[in-house]
Amino acid sequence: MDFIVSEFINLIKGCSNGLALEKEVWRRGIELQSQAFARALEIYDAEMARQYAGKQEVLRIDRRTMLCMFGTVTFSRRLIRREDGKAILSLR
């Protein structure tokens, strides 16, 4: 939370008027939300991989970009081979 507050303080100092400030706060807020969501997806993917450790093989880790209502989100996900030999993406 302190990081976000300090980001807003820097925006306040750097903007010349209220409209410019509002636009920058909006832009930065969406950027932070997209980053947080991407990080949450990667953490969830890692938790799923740990849960099934030994029962699957990680074939590779791919980057995926998806467009959300709040912006573009890019994250990593694992392509795994299950015990039955079927390859699946842990986050689809």
Biotite code that builds the C-alpha atoms (Angstrom):
import biotite.structure as struc

atoms = struc.array([
    struc.Atom([0.000, 0.000, 0.000], chain_id="A", res_id=1, res_name="MET", atom_name="CA", element="C"),
    struc.Atom([2.856, 2.391, 0.805], chain_id="A", res_id=2, res_name="ASP", atom_name="CA", element="C"),
    struc.Atom([4.222, 1.836, -2.706], chain_id="A", res_id=3, res_name="PHE", atom_name="CA", element="C"),
    struc.Atom([0.919, 2.884, -4.272], chain_id="A", res_id=4, res_name="ILE", atom_name="CA", element="C"),
    struc.Atom([0.649, 5.960, -2.050], chain_id="A", res_id=5, res_name="VAL", atom_name="CA", element="C"),
    struc.Atom([4.188, 7.014, -2.966], chain_id="A", res_id=6, res_name="SER", atom_name="CA", element="C"),
    struc.Atom([3.324, 6.513, -6.667], chain_id="A", res_id=7, res_name="GLU", atom_name="CA", element="C"),
    struc.Atom([0.330, 8.824, -6.258], chain_id="A", res_id=8, res_name="PHE", atom_name="CA", element="C"),
    struc.Atom([2.462, 11.434, -4.463], chain_id="A", res_id=9, res_name="ILE", atom_name="CA", element="C"),
    struc.Atom([4.906, 11.405, -7.376], chain_id="A", res_id=10, res_name="ASN", atom_name="CA", element="C"),
    struc.Atom([1.996, 11.843, -9.789], chain_id="A", res_id=11, res_name="LEU", atom_name="CA", element="C"),
    struc.Atom([0.642, 14.769, -7.777], chain_id="A", res_id=12, res_name="ILE", atom_name="CA", element="C"),
    struc.Atom([4.046, 16.440, -7.840], chain_id="A", res_id=13, res_name="LYS", atom_name="CA", element="C"),
    struc.Atom([4.519, 15.849, -11.552], chain_id="A", res_id=14, res_name="GLY", atom_name="CA", element="C"),
    struc.Atom([1.165, 16.881, -13.009], chain_id="A", res_id=15, res_name="CYS", atom_name="CA", element="C"),
    struc.Atom([0.429, 20.444, -13.980], chain_id="A", res_id=16, res_name="SER", atom_name="CA", element="C"),
    struc.Atom([-3.362, 20.367, -13.569], chain_id="A", res_id=17, res_name="ASN", atom_name="CA", element="C"),
    struc.Atom([-6.222, 18.323, -12.167], chain_id="A", res_id=18, res_name="GLY", atom_name="CA", element="C"),
    struc.Atom([-7.255, 16.734, -15.461], chain_id="A", res_id=19, res_name="LEU", atom_name="CA", element="C"),
    struc.Atom([-3.720, 15.583, -16.232], chain_id="A", res_id=20, res_name="ALA", atom_name="CA", element="C"),
    struc.Atom([-3.449, 14.201, -12.698], chain_id="A", res_id=21, res_name="LEU", atom_name="CA", element="C"),
    struc.Atom([-6.728, 12.309, -12.990], chain_id="A", res_id=22, res_name="GLU", atom_name="CA", element="C"),
    struc.Atom([-5.669, 10.766, -16.313], chain_id="A", res_id=23, res_name="LYS", atom_name="CA", element="C"),
    struc.Atom([-2.304, 9.671, -14.888], chain_id="A", res_id=24, res_name="GLU", atom_name="CA", element="C"),
    struc.Atom([-3.889, 8.242, -11.727], chain_id="A", res_id=25, res_name="VAL", atom_name="CA", element="C"),
    struc.Atom([-6.329, 6.276, -13.902], chain_id="A", res_id=26, res_name="TRP", atom_name="CA", element="C"),
    struc.Atom([-3.576, 5.034, -16.236], chain_id="A", res_id=27, res_name="ARG", atom_name="CA", element="C"),
    struc.Atom([-1.258, 4.039, -13.390], chain_id="A", res_id=28, res_name="ARG", atom_name="CA", element="C"),
    struc.Atom([-4.069, 2.377, -11.446], chain_id="A", res_id=29, res_name="GLY", atom_name="CA", element="C"),
    struc.Atom([-4.977, 0.187, -14.408], chain_id="A", res_id=30, res_name="ILE", atom_name="CA", element="C"),
    struc.Atom([-1.312, -0.640, -14.970], chain_id="A", res_id=31, res_name="GLU", atom_name="CA", element="C"),
    struc.Atom([-0.899, -1.718, -11.328], chain_id="A", res_id=32, res_name="LEU", atom_name="CA", element="C"),
    struc.Atom([-4.102, -3.760, -11.473], chain_id="A", res_id=33, res_name="GLN", atom_name="CA", element="C"),
    struc.Atom([-2.920, -5.582, -14.606], chain_id="A", res_id=34, res_name="SER", atom_name="CA", element="C"),
    struc.Atom([0.460, -6.334, -13.013], chain_id="A", res_id=35, res_name="GLN", atom_name="CA", element="C"),
    struc.Atom([-1.150, -7.606, -9.810], chain_id="A", res_id=36, res_name="ALA", atom_name="CA", element="C"),
    struc.Atom([-3.547, -9.859, -11.727], chain_id="A", res_id=37, res_name="PHE", atom_name="CA", element="C"),
    struc.Atom([-0.705, -11.279, -13.843], chain_id="A", res_id=38, res_name="ALA", atom_name="CA", element="C"),
    struc.Atom([1.293, -12.000, -10.684], chain_id="A", res_id=39, res_name="ARG", atom_name="CA", element="C"),
    struc.Atom([-1.717, -13.709, -9.080], chain_id="A", res_id=40, res_name="ALA", atom_name="CA", element="C"),
    struc.Atom([-2.123, -15.955, -12.144], chain_id="A", res_id=41, res_name="LEU", atom_name="CA", element="C"),
    struc.Atom([1.559, -16.929, -12.034], chain_id="A", res_id=42, res_name="GLU", atom_name="CA", element="C"),
    struc.Atom([1.399, -17.695, -8.301], chain_id="A", res_id=43, res_name="ILE", atom_name="CA", element="C"),
    struc.Atom([-1.701, -19.846, -8.833], chain_id="A", res_id=44, res_name="TYR", atom_name="CA", element="C"),
    struc.Atom([0.019, -21.680, -11.701], chain_id="A", res_id=45, res_name="ASP", atom_name="CA", element="C"),
    struc.Atom([3.032, -22.392, -9.463], chain_id="A", res_id=46, res_name="ALA", atom_name="CA", element="C"),
    struc.Atom([0.760, -23.642, -6.654], chain_id="A", res_id=47, res_name="GLU", atom_name="CA", element="C"),
    struc.Atom([-0.953, -26.036, -9.053], chain_id="A", res_id=48, res_name="MET", atom_name="CA", element="C"),
    struc.Atom([2.447, -27.306, -10.227], chain_id="A", res_id=49, res_name="ALA", atom_name="CA", element="C"),
    struc.Atom([3.549, -27.962, -6.632], chain_id="A", res_id=50, res_name="ARG", atom_name="CA", element="C"),
    struc.Atom([0.269, -29.726, -5.843], chain_id="A", res_id=51, res_name="GLN", atom_name="CA", element="C"),
    struc.Atom([0.851, -32.263, -8.602], chain_id="A", res_id=52, res_name="TYR", atom_name="CA", element="C"),
    struc.Atom([4.644, -32.555, -8.313], chain_id="A", res_id=53, res_name="ALA", atom_name="CA", element="C"),
    struc.Atom([5.754, -36.061, -9.251], chain_id="A", res_id=54, res_name="GLY", atom_name="CA", element="C"),
    struc.Atom([2.487, -36.778, -11.084], chain_id="A", res_id=55, res_name="LYS", atom_name="CA", element="C"),
    struc.Atom([3.277, -34.611, -14.083], chain_id="A", res_id=56, res_name="GLN", atom_name="CA", element="C"),
    struc.Atom([6.157, -33.314, -16.157], chain_id="A", res_id=57, res_name="GLU", atom_name="CA", element="C"),
    struc.Atom([6.592, -29.649, -17.059], chain_id="A", res_id=58, res_name="VAL", atom_name="CA", element="C"),
    struc.Atom([7.266, -29.557, -20.798], chain_id="A", res_id=59, res_name="LEU", atom_name="CA", element="C"),
    struc.Atom([7.786, -25.801, -21.056], chain_id="A", res_id=60, res_name="ARG", atom_name="CA", element="C"),
    struc.Atom([6.726, -22.448, -19.673], chain_id="A", res_id=61, res_name="ILE", atom_name="CA", element="C"),
    struc.Atom([4.957, -20.133, -22.126], chain_id="A", res_id=62, res_name="ASP", atom_name="CA", element="C"),
    struc.Atom([3.985, -16.460, -21.968], chain_id="A", res_id=63, res_name="ARG", atom_name="CA", element="C"),
    struc.Atom([0.376, -15.590, -22.665], chain_id="A", res_id=64, res_name="ARG", atom_name="CA", element="C"),
    struc.Atom([-1.157, -12.195, -23.240], chain_id="A", res_id=65, res_name="THR", atom_name="CA", element="C"),
    struc.Atom([-4.858, -11.642, -22.788], chain_id="A", res_id=66, res_name="MET", atom_name="CA", element="C"),
    struc.Atom([-6.961, -8.541, -23.101], chain_id="A", res_id=67, res_name="LEU", atom_name="CA", element="C"),
    struc.Atom([-9.138, -7.795, -20.082], chain_id="A", res_id=68, res_name="CYS", atom_name="CA", element="C"),
    struc.Atom([-11.585, -4.964, -19.479], chain_id="A", res_id=69, res_name="MET", atom_name="CA", element="C"),
    struc.Atom([-8.950, -3.265, -17.332], chain_id="A", res_id=70, res_name="PHE", atom_name="CA", element="C"),
    struc.Atom([-6.074, -3.706, -19.767], chain_id="A", res_id=71, res_name="GLY", atom_name="CA", element="C"),
    struc.Atom([-3.582, -6.141, -21.206], chain_id="A", res_id=72, res_name="THR", atom_name="CA", element="C"),
    struc.Atom([-2.304, -8.884, -18.910], chain_id="A", res_id=73, res_name="VAL", atom_name="CA", element="C"),
    struc.Atom([0.803, -10.942, -19.758], chain_id="A", res_id=74, res_name="THR", atom_name="CA", element="C"),
    struc.Atom([1.755, -13.913, -17.601], chain_id="A", res_id=75, res_name="PHE", atom_name="CA", element="C"),
    struc.Atom([3.639, -17.223, -17.637], chain_id="A", res_id=76, res_name="SER", atom_name="CA", element="C"),
    struc.Atom([1.978, -20.625, -17.514], chain_id="A", res_id=77, res_name="ARG", atom_name="CA", element="C"),
    struc.Atom([3.155, -24.207, -17.667], chain_id="A", res_id=78, res_name="ARG", atom_name="CA", element="C"),
    struc.Atom([2.493, -26.786, -20.340], chain_id="A", res_id=79, res_name="LEU", atom_name="CA", element="C"),
    struc.Atom([2.447, -30.085, -18.474], chain_id="A", res_id=80, res_name="ILE", atom_name="CA", element="C"),
    struc.Atom([2.207, -33.756, -19.366], chain_id="A", res_id=81, res_name="ARG", atom_name="CA", element="C"),
    struc.Atom([-0.088, -35.635, -17.021], chain_id="A", res_id=82, res_name="ARG", atom_name="CA", element="C"),
    struc.Atom([0.386, -39.229, -15.925], chain_id="A", res_id=83, res_name="GLU", atom_name="CA", element="C"),
    struc.Atom([-1.919, -40.373, -18.741], chain_id="A", res_id=84, res_name="ASP", atom_name="CA", element="C"),
    struc.Atom([0.426, -38.730, -21.280], chain_id="A", res_id=85, res_name="GLY", atom_name="CA", element="C"),
    struc.Atom([-1.950, -35.910, -22.207], chain_id="A", res_id=86, res_name="LYS", atom_name="CA", element="C"),
    struc.Atom([-0.363, -32.450, -22.472], chain_id="A", res_id=87, res_name="ALA", atom_name="CA", element="C"),
    struc.Atom([-2.409, -29.612, -20.947], chain_id="A", res_id=88, res_name="ILE", atom_name="CA", element="C"),
    struc.Atom([-1.912, -25.983, -20.019], chain_id="A", res_id=89, res_name="LEU", atom_name="CA", element="C"),
    struc.Atom([-2.298, -25.399, -16.307], chain_id="A", res_id=90, res_name="SER", atom_name="CA", element="C"),
    struc.Atom([-3.993, -22.042, -16.961], chain_id="A", res_id=91, res_name="LEU", atom_name="CA", element="C"),
    struc.Atom([-6.182, -22.013, -20.068], chain_id="A", res_id=92, res_name="ARG", atom_name="CA", element="C"),
])
